């Protein structure tokens, strides 16, 4: 059985556009993941542990819709493997990175374990997730928070279209 999942991709190191494009291709090549739709890319200032830091390289972000037969933890493992293939280093939280892939939603499921929370616990407040997702699917709903386009509207000025 296939489940629709929303994934957010982003990075602020290296060739951001090529990394995101190549990561999407790798995900689509996975036997248990099929990329269905891809949002436009948006740029934003870096979010660090101390808040927005304009001295750090800007992030490039997008959202994709996938269909997968993987259960949430196995999907997360597949995403981490792709991140690693693109040189993702996990030395500190909120650090600059070549690639970050998060599960934003997984069908209508609610998941809460030590290693995974779905829907993503901060997605409802992140313009770099909400704005691309609203562009991808204007009728999308973030479980527990409401319509994505409504959530994106008041914070849309925190990102700008890249392409």
N, C-alpha and C positions, 0 to 999 in steps of 0.2 A: 504494500500500500504506500502511495506517495503522499507526502505532506508538503504544503506550501510554506516556505520559510522566507523571511526577509533578512538579508545580511547587509551590514554596513562595512565598507572598505575604506581605508584611508591611510595616508602616510605623509611624512614631511621630509624625508631624506632620499637622496638619489633622484633618479628619473621617475618622478611620481606618476606621471601619466602612463608610461610604459609598464611600470610595476603593477599598477591597478589593472591595466588591460591584460597583461600576461597572467595575473592572478585569476582574473575572471575566466580566461581561457583554460587555465589549469583546473579550476573548479568544474567547468563545463565538460572537461575531458574525464573527470572522475566517473566511474561506472554507476555510482549511486546518487549523483547530483546532476541535475540538468538546469542550466541557466535559462530562465524564461524571459526576463525583461531586465534592462539596465537603465538606470537613471542618468541624467546629465551629471557632470562633475561640478562640484562647488569648492571654492577655496575659503579658508577661514584662518584667523590668527591661531597660533598654537595655544592649546589649553594645557596648563601645567598644574602641579600640585598647589601652586600659589595663585592660580587663576590665569587669565589671558596674559600671554607674554609676547608682545610684538617684536621682541628682539630675537626670538626663535624663528626658524624657518616656518613659513605658512604650511598648513595642511591642505591636502587635496582629498576630497571625500565624495563617495557615491554610494548608492544603494542598489542592490540587485534582488530580484525575486527568483527563487530557485524552487524546484520540485525535487524532493529527496525521499529515498526509502530508508535513510539512516535515522536512527533514534537520536535525540538531542545530544547526548554525550559523545556518540560516535561522530556526529556531524562536527561538534566542537574539536574533536581530535583531528579530523580531516582538515579543518580550517587552520589549526595550529601547525599542522604539517606543511601546508602551503605557505603560511607566514615564515616558517623556518627556512623553506627553500628560497625565500627572497631576503634572507639575511636578518630576520627579526631577532633582536637581542632583548632579553627581559632582565635587565639589571635593576631597574627601578620603575615604579609605577609612574605614569604620566610622562615618561621620557620620550624624546624624539625617536622616531622609528621609520623603517623602510616600509612596513606594511602592518596594518592591524585589521583583522576581520572579526566582527562581532555578530552573534546571532541576536537579532532584534526581536523577532517573533518566530514562532514555530507553530503553524496552524493556530488553533485557539488554546493551545496548551499553556498551562502555568507550571513552571519548573522552578524549584528552589532547593539547590544542594550547595555544598561548600564550594564547588568549582563552577557552578553554572546557575544563573538566574534568568528565566525567560518569562515574560518579556524583559528585555534588558532594563535594569533598574534605573538608568539615567536617560534612556532614550527620549522620554517625554519632555526633557528640558534641553535637548541638544539640537540646535539649528542645523548642524552639519549632518544629522540623521534625518530630521523631520522634513526639511526643505527638499532634499533630493527625493525622499520617499513620497512626498505630496506631489511632486512632478511626475514620478513614476506611476502613481495610482491616486488620483484625486479623491477617491472614495474610501481609501484605506482607513482602517481603525486600529489604533494601538490598544490591545486588550487592557482594560482597567483604567484607561486614560481618555479615550474618545477618539474623535476623528482627527487624523494626522494633519490635514490641511488647517484645521482650526487651531491645533497646537502649534503649528509652524508659523502662522500669521504674525503673532506679536514679536517673534524673535528672528524673522526672516532677514532682517538687516544685519545679522551677525555673520552672514555668508554672502558670497557673490559668485555668480555663474562663471565657470572657468572657460568653457568651450564657446 
